[in-house]
């Protein structure tokens, strides 16, 4: 089944209002930092296009803006040195409140957190029971690339590929999904960008479905919040990203049975890193490349509440500091 390339209604108004009054940190992120990491021109232009004018020519406030999502109005209210990562934030989905934000609008490489968008498109527009034949596009030879181990000619359902994409973070699964949904990696990236624009993620641009480094492949902590909150509306996304281990059974090009077990990479969910008392991590995606550093986005809830929170860390120096930073963020839930 191919992706239904339907027209979107355009950038939602709330996605282009976020720079009003924002005070952003100018901390550097080393040699791998993107050129011109902050883009106020796009948000400012769209603001002028989308906001209505009052009778005297002055712009009016957008109604229901704050009712729809968390906003970041002034990062100077938060201690920038509280986390060592280049960017990070935590958002209260129930209370529509930003509990912490650092460099939320800085364009950074997302590494495998990219796969959240890939999964979102596959679940939202695809048929999970489709039988997918893996093509040569899934052969990825880049050193250090994470793979789920599928090979050209293997036949798996789209649902199985999603587990291979999100648990062991298979770049090969991402390529297989993209070709199945859109016919090519490039066409699927176009669909990713259309969906990002529809969600108001105006500082995001994708060129592949898996997150291998490209200077034109970037996003922000805030845009990832927009994308992840949309994905969490899908029960199947919650199911897959809340799974610790998955047994896959499929056939290879010769028809022989293949058995694989894929495990998630979130140390909280694996019990290898302590979650602050009273909290449960129920969905997540990690990401790591040399350029992106160590990254993590996840959803957490208090054990005695149905409230939910999205937290994101981008460009930590290593995995240890990634979890140190994330623990500091989610500890704010109980405060």
C-alpha positions in Angstrom: 0.0 0.0 0.0 1.4 3.4 -1.0 1.1 6.5 1.1 -2.0 8.7 0.4 -0.3 11.9 -0.6 -3.2 14.1 0.5 -3.1 17.9 0.7 -2.7 19.4 4.1 -4.4 22.5 5.4 -1.1 24.3 5.9 0.8 25.2 9.0 -1.4 25.4 12.0 -1.5 28.8 13.6 -0.1 27.8 16.9 3.1 26.5 15.4 4.2 29.8 14.2 3.5 32.0 17.3 6.1 30.5 19.5 8.8 33.0 19.1 6.9 35.9 20.7 8.9 37.2 23.6 11.3 34.3 23.5 14.7 34.8 25.1 17.1 32.1 23.8 20.5 31.0 25.1 23.3 31.5 22.7 25.5 28.8 24.1 27.6 27.0 21.4 27.6 23.3 20.7 31.1 22.8 19.2 32.3 22.0 15.7 29.2 20.1 14.7 26.8 23.0 15.4 24.5 23.9 12.6 24.9 27.1 10.7 22.3 29.7 11.6 20.6 27.4 14.2 17.8 29.9 15.0 15.3 30.8 12.4 13.1 33.7 13.5 12.4 34.8 9.9 10.0 31.9 9.1 8.1 32.3 12.3 7.8 36.0 12.0 6.7 36.0 8.4 4.0 33.3 9.1 2.9 35.3 12.1 2.2 38.3 9.9 0.4 36.1 7.4 -1.8 34.2 9.8 -2.8 36.6 12.6 -5.9 38.7 11.9 -5.7 42.5 12.2 -7.9 44.6 14.4 -9.8 47.6 13.0 -6.8 49.9 13.7 -4.4 47.7 11.9 -2.9 46.1 15.0 -2.5 42.3 15.2 -5.0 40.5 17.4 -4.0 37.6 19.6 -4.8 34.2 18.2 -7.9 32.7 20.1 -7.4 29.4 21.8 -3.7 29.4 21.1 -2.6 28.5 24.6 -5.5 26.0 24.9 -4.0 23.7 22.4 -0.4 23.2 23.5 2.5 24.2 25.8 4.3 27.4 24.9 7.8 28.7 25.6 7.6 32.4 26.2 10.8 33.3 28.1 13.6 30.9 28.6 15.4 33.3 30.8 13.1 32.1 33.6 14.9 28.8 33.6 18.5 28.1 34.6 20.4 27.4 31.4 23.2 25.5 33.3 20.7 23.2 35.0 21.4 20.7 32.3 24.6 20.3 30.4 23.0 19.2 27.1 22.7 21.7 24.3 18.9 21.7 24.4 16.2 20.2 26.6 12.6 20.8 27.7 9.8 19.2 29.5 6.1 19.8 28.7 3.0 19.0 30.8 0.5 17.7 28.3 -2.4 17.8 30.7 -1.8 21.3 32.2 -0.4 22.7 29.0 2.6 24.1 30.8 6.3 24.2 30.0 8.2 23.1 33.1 11.7 23.7 31.7 13.2 24.9 28.4 16.7 25.4 27.2 17.4 26.3 23.5 14.0 24.9 22.5 14.1 26.6 19.1 17.7 25.8 18.2 18.1 23.7 15.1 20.0 20.5 15.9 20.6 17.1 14.5 18.0 14.7 15.9 19.7 11.4 15.1 17.3 8.4 15.5 14.6 10.5 17.1 13.8 11.1 13.4 12.1 7.7 13.5 9.2 9.1 15.6 8.0 10.9 12.4 8.6 7.8 10.3 6.5 5.8 12.7 3.8 8.5 12.9 3.4 8.4 9.1 3.3 4.6 8.9 0.7 4.2 11.6 -1.4 7.2 10.6 -1.5 6.5 6.9 -0.3 3.0 6.3 -1.8 -0.5 6.6 0.0 -2.3 9.3 -0.9 -5.7 7.9 0.8 -4.9 4.5 3.4 -7.5 3.6 6.6 -5.6 2.8 9.4 -7.0 0.7 12.7 -5.4 1.8 14.6 -3.8 -1.1 18.3 -3.0 -1.6 17.5 0.5 -0.1 17.6 -1.2 3.4 21.4 -2.0 3.0 23.1 0.6 5.1 26.8 0.4 5.5 27.6 3.6 7.4 29.9 2.8 10.3 28.0 2.7 13.7 24.5 2.8 12.1 22.0 0.9 14.2 20.2 -1.9 12.4 17.5 -4.5 13.1 19.2 -7.0 10.8 16.7 -7.3 7.9 18.0 -8.2 4.4 16.9 -7.6 0.8 14.2 -10.1 0.0 13.0 -10.5 3.6 9.2 -10.3 3.9 7.7 -8.7 7.0 4.5 -6.9 7.8 4.6 -3.1 8.2 3.8 -3.6 11.9 6.8 -5.8 12.4 9.0 -3.3 10.6 7.8 -0.6 13.1 9.0 -2.7 16.0 12.3 -3.1 14.2 12.4 0.7 13.6 11.6 1.8 17.2 13.0 -0.8 19.5 16.6 -1.6 18.2 16.4 1.7 16.2 16.8 -0.1 12.8 17.9 2.3 10.1 17.3 -0.6 7.7 13.7 -0.8 8.9 13.3 2.9 8.3 14.5 2.6 4.7 12.2 -0.3 4.1 9.2 1.6 5.5 10.0 4.7 3.4 10.2 2.8 0.1 7.1 0.8 0.8 5.1 3.9 1.8 6.3 6.4 -0.9 8.4 4.5 -3.4 11.7 6.1 -2.5 13.6 7.6 0.4 13.4 11.1 -1.2 9.6 10.9 -1.7 9.1 9.8 1.9 11.2 12.6 3.2 8.9 15.0 1.3 5.9 13.5 3.1 7.7 13.8 6.5 8.2 17.5 5.8 4.6 18.0 4.8 3.5 16.4 8.0 5.9 18.5 10.0 4.5 21.7 8.4 1.0 20.5 9.2 1.9 20.2 12.8 3.5 23.6 13.0 7.0 22.2 13.2 8.4 25.1 11.1 12.1 24.7 12.1 12.3 21.1 11.0 13.5 19.6 7.8 14.0 15.9 7.0 16.0 14.2 4.2 15.7 10.6 5.4 13.5 8.3 7.5 16.2 7.3 10.0 18.3 10.2 11.1 21.7 9.5 9.7 23.5 12.9 9.6 22.9 15.3 6.8 23.4 19.1 7.1 19.9 19.6 5.8 18.3 17.2 8.3 17.5 19.0 11.5 14.8 19.9 14.0 14.3 21.5 17.4 13.4 20.4 20.9 10.1 22.2 20.5 9.3 20.8 17.1 10.0 17.3 18.5 7.4 18.0 21.2 4.8 18.9 18.6 5.6 15.7 16.6 5.7 13.4 19.6 2.5 14.7 21.1 0.8 14.0 17.7 2.3 10.5 17.7 1.0 9.8 21.2 -2.6 10.2 19.9 -2.1 6.9 18.1 -2.6 3.8 20.4 -0.4 1.7 18.2 2.5 4.2 18.6 2.1 4.0 22.4 2.0 0.2 22.2 5.2 -0.1 20.1 7.2 2.5 21.9 6.1 1.2 25.3 7.4 -2.3 24.5 10.7 -3.6 26.0 11.2 -6.7 23.9 9.6 -8.0 20.7 9.9 -11.4 19.0 9.7 -11.1 15.2 9.0 -14.1 12.9 9.2 -13.6 9.2 10.7 -15.2 6.0 13.8 -14.4 4.0 14.2 -14.3 0.3 14.4 -18.1 0.0 11.2 -18.6 2.1 13.2 -19.8 5.1 11.8 -18.8 8.5 13.7 -16.0 10.4 13.4 -15.4 14.1 14.7 -12.3 15.8 14.3 -10.6 19.2 14.4 -6.8 19.3 14.9 -4.9 22.5 14.3 -1.3 23.3 17.2 1.1 24.1 15.8 3.2 26.9 17.7 2.6 30.1 14.8 3.6 32.3 12.5 1.1 30.7 15.1 -1.6 30.9 15.6 -1.0 34.6 19.3 0.0 34.1 18.7 3.6 35.2 16.6 4.6 38.1 13.5 6.5 37.3 12.6 9.2 40.0 10.3 7.7 42.6 6.6 7.6 41.7 7.1 8.0 37.9 6.8 5.6 35.0 8.3 6.1 31.5 5.7 4.6 29.1 7.1 5.7 25.6 10.4 6.7 24.3 12.9 7.0 21.4 16.7 7.4 21.8 19.1 8.7 19.2 22.9 8.9 18.9 25.3 10.0 16.2 28.7 11.8 16.4 27.1 15.0 15.1 23.9 14.8 17.2 25.5 13.6 20.4 23.2 11.5 22.7 19.5 12.3 22.4 16.3 11.1 24.0 12.6 11.9 23.9 10.1 10.2 26.1 6.7 10.3 27.8 6.3 9.9 31.5 3.4 9.8 33.9 3.1 9.9 37.7 2.0 6.5 39.1 -0.9 8.1 41.0 -2.2 10.3 38.1 -3.3 10.2 34.5 -1.3 13.3 33.7 1.3 12.9 31.0 4.6 14.7 30.2 6.9 14.8 27.2 10.6 15.5 27.9 13.4 15.8 25.4 17.2 16.1 25.6 19.3 16.9 22.5 23.1 16.8 22.1 24.3 15.5 25.4 28.0 14.7 25.4 27.5 10.9 26.1 24.9 8.4 27.3 25.7 8.9 31.0 25.2 12.7 30.9 22.1 12.1 28.7 20.3 10.2 31.5 21.7 12.6 34.2 20.1 15.5 32.3 16.8 13.6 31.7 16.5 12.6 35.3 16.8 16.3 36.3 14.0 17.1 33.9 11.5 14.4 34.9 12.2 15.0 38.6 10.4 18.3 38.1 7.1 16.4 37.6 7.0 15.6 41.3 8.0 19.1 42.4 
